[in-house]
Every structure is written in C-alpha cells, then in structure tokens.
C-alpha cells in the first residue's frame, strides 16, 4: 500500500488542502480521520465542506455522533469517539453506501464496520503549529485520488 504525505504549516494550509480534495470526491467516498485532540480534524473537515459547497458552519459532532450537511454532495461528519461498543449497529453502512461523502473521526474505534475501500488520513502534530498528513488509500479509487491531490 502506498502512502502519501502533505505538510501543513498553518490552519489555512489544512483548509486549502481539504478544499482541494473535496473537488475530487464522489458519492459513497469514505474518509477516516485519525489524530490526537487538537490535531486539526475539524479544520480539515471545514475545508472539505467548503469544497463541497456547504454553506452551514461545520463543527465537531462530538456529542451527536453524526452531523449531516447539504452541498454539492451531502457530507456525513461522524465523531465515533464516544461510541461505547464498536460492534453496536448504528446504521453506519447506510451512510458509507449513501449518496454523500462520509468523514469519520476516530475511525479506528469502529474498524470492523468500515468499508474495505476508503482513504485513511493520519494527522500528526509538528513543530511550530505544523501538521503532517499521511494518506493511506485502500482501493484503486482512493489510490488515484491521492495521486490527483498530492502535487
């Protein structure tokens, strides 16, 4: 499996990177986000929403698990940090197979429910507020997507 990297030196870089990614997304695409608290998962998702032409303010769904936004494509923003049982049937597959784009924060907590093909993005804190984004595509669609957006 190939890995792709992007370095963000500030929140605007993160926003622009995910905004660019959004322009290439299709219905049914799934992005798994992994990173410590404060790593930039919500900033990333805000840029994605902007690229999907979503007008509403995007914030973390920490206490609601899933927030839905309408734009060029629907965005299903999940934060599964508080899901108590990784095999609890919360209907995630309906989102993964739906007509929108799904972003899952803390995706490793529901690994058994994730589709076999997806894009996992790890966000690591760097020096002076920088972030390292490591993209791991699973499946040909996501491999091509990474080649398209990593310049």
N, C-alpha and C positions, 0 to 999 in steps of 0.2 A: 504494500500500500504506500502510495506517495504521500508526502507531507509538504505543505506549502506554508510559507511564513510571510507575515506582514508586521512591520513595526509602526506603531502609532506613537507620536511624540506628545500628543495632547488630545483632549476630548473631540476637538474639531476633526482631527485626522481619523479618529474612530468613526465619527458620524459620517464623514465622506466615504470612507471605505465601505461601510454597510449600506449607504445610499447607493453606491455603485453596484454592489452585489444585488440589491433589490431589483434593479433594472433587468436582471437576467433570470429572475425567479419565475417559476411556473406553478400552476395549481398542483397541489399534492407534495410540494417540496417541504422537507423537514430539516431544520437546523437545530442541532443540540449544542447548547452553550454551557461551557464549564469554566469556572473561575471563582476565586475567593470573593468574599463580600467586598464590594468596592472596586472590583476589577474592571468594571465597565460594561457589564452585560446589558444593563438598561440603556446606557448611552448607545451601545451597538444597536439595540432594538429600536430606539428612536430614529436612528438614521435609516434603518430598514423600512420603518413605517413611512418616513418621508419619501423614500424611493418608490414606495407602493402607493403614493399619492393619498395617504391618510391624513386627514385634517385635524383629527382629535389629538389631544395631548396623550402621550403614551407614558405610563408609569408601571412599576413593578406590580404584578398580581399576587404578591406575597400572601395575602390573606384570602384571596378569592380563588386561587389556583389557576383559573383561566380567564383572560380578558379577550374579547373579540373586537376587532376594528374593521371598518369597511373602507376600501380604497379601490385601486385598480384590480387588486386581488384582496380577498379577506385576509387578515392577519390574526392568527390564533396565538396569543402570547401566554405561555404556561410557565408557572413557577412551581415546581413539584417538591420544593424543599420541605414542605410540611405534610406531604403525603406519608401517612403512617405505615401503610402496607404496600410494598412495591408491586404486589400482585392484585391489589384491590381493583376491581373493574370500574373505572370512572369514565369509560367510553372514549379513551384517548384515540383508539383506532379510527373512530368516526372523523376525528379531526385530521389524522395523518392521511387518510384516504379521501379527504374532502376536496373542496374546490378552492382552498386557500393555501397560504403558507403558514407552517407551524414552527414557532420558535419555542424550545423547551429549555428553561434554565434549570440547572442541577439535574440534567438528563440521566446521569448515571444511576440515580435513585429509582428509575423505572426502566432500567436497561432491558429487562425481559419483555417490555411492552412496546419498545421502539421498533420501527420498521427496519428491515435488514439493510436497506439502502437509505443513506442520509449523509448530511455533512455535519461533522462534529468540529466545533471551534473551541479551542482551549485559549483562555486569556490569562497571561501571566503578567504580574506587576514587574515593572523595570525601574531603573533609576530615573530620578527627576520627573516622575509622573508618566514615564513612557509605559507602553503596553506591548507585549509580544503576542501576536495572534498566530496560533498554529492550527492550520486547517487540515483535517483528515477526512478525505472523501471516501465513502463506501458506495461503490457502484459507478458505472460508466457515466451516468448523467452528472454526478457530483464531481467526478474527475475532470470532465470537460468544463464544468462551471468554474472550478478552481483555476484551470489553465486560462480561462477567459478573463478572470478578475485580477489575478496576480500578474502585475505587469513586469 
